Amino acid sequence: MNLSIDNRTLKINLFSTCNIIDVYEHTNQIRANIDNIERIEIDASLVEEIDTSYLQLLLSLKATAKQSNIIFNANFSPEIKKISEIYGM
């Protein structure tokens, strides 16, 4: 995951594989950078593999954004789009 902040926008670019091995570190990186954010943009267009733990991270991030009135935009790969429809992302 690459993470950057630009003009109060948290930009997250996901790699092709997103799994439990990375969830703890990525969660901490997001938490450390979410203060004073107005928008979250996720580029997950390259994701080929994602496990349920990482999907849960994305669902939690979306819920946090909604609770905090943060705009949430995501560009999902076809694999994530299939799963996101099931989970209502």
N, C-alpha and C positions, 0 to 999 in steps of 0.2 A: 504494500500500500504506500502510495505517495500522498502526503498531506501538505497542503499549503493554505495560507490565508491571504486573501486579496480583497481589499475594500469591504471588510466585515463579512466576507463570504468564505466559508470553510469548504475547500475543494479537496475531494478525496478521489484518487484514481486507484482502482483495484487491479491487482495482477490476475493472471489467468487462473491461478489456483488460490482459493480462499478456504482455509480450514481451521480446525480447532488449535492447531499449533500456533497460529498467529492471533487468535482472538484476544487473548489477555493483553498482549503488547499493543495491538491496534486499539482496543478499548481504552487503554490508558493514554495513548496518543490523542484520541478524540476528546476524552475528558479534559485533558490538559489544555485544549485549544478551543473549547466550545463557548467560553465566556465571551460576552459582547458580540456574538455572531448574529447576523440578521438573516443569513441564507446558508443552506447546505446544498452543495452540488456534488453528486456522486457519479463518477464515470465507471461503470461496471461493464462496459461494452466488450472488454477482452476476456471476461470471466468464462472459463470453460468448465471448471469444477468448483462447486461450493457445497459445503456440508451444512447440516442443520444448526450447528453452533454459530457459524458465521452468518447464516441467514437470520438467526435470532438477534445478532448484533445489529444488523440492518433494520430489522423490525423495531428494535428498541430505540435506535437512533431516530427513526421516523416518528415514533410515539413521543419521544423527548422533544423533537422539533414542534410537533403539534401542540403539546402542552405549553411550550415556551413561545408560541407564536413565531416560530422561525420557519421561513419558506424552505420547503424541501423539494428538490428536483433530483431525479435520477435517470440516467441513461443505462438501461439494462441490456445485457446480452440476451440472445434468444433463450438460452438455458434458464437464466434468472426470470425472464418474462413468464415462462411456463409456470414456475414455482410461485412467482408473485401473484399471479391470477388466483391461484388456490388460496393463498394467505391474505388476499385483499390489499396487497401493497400497491 
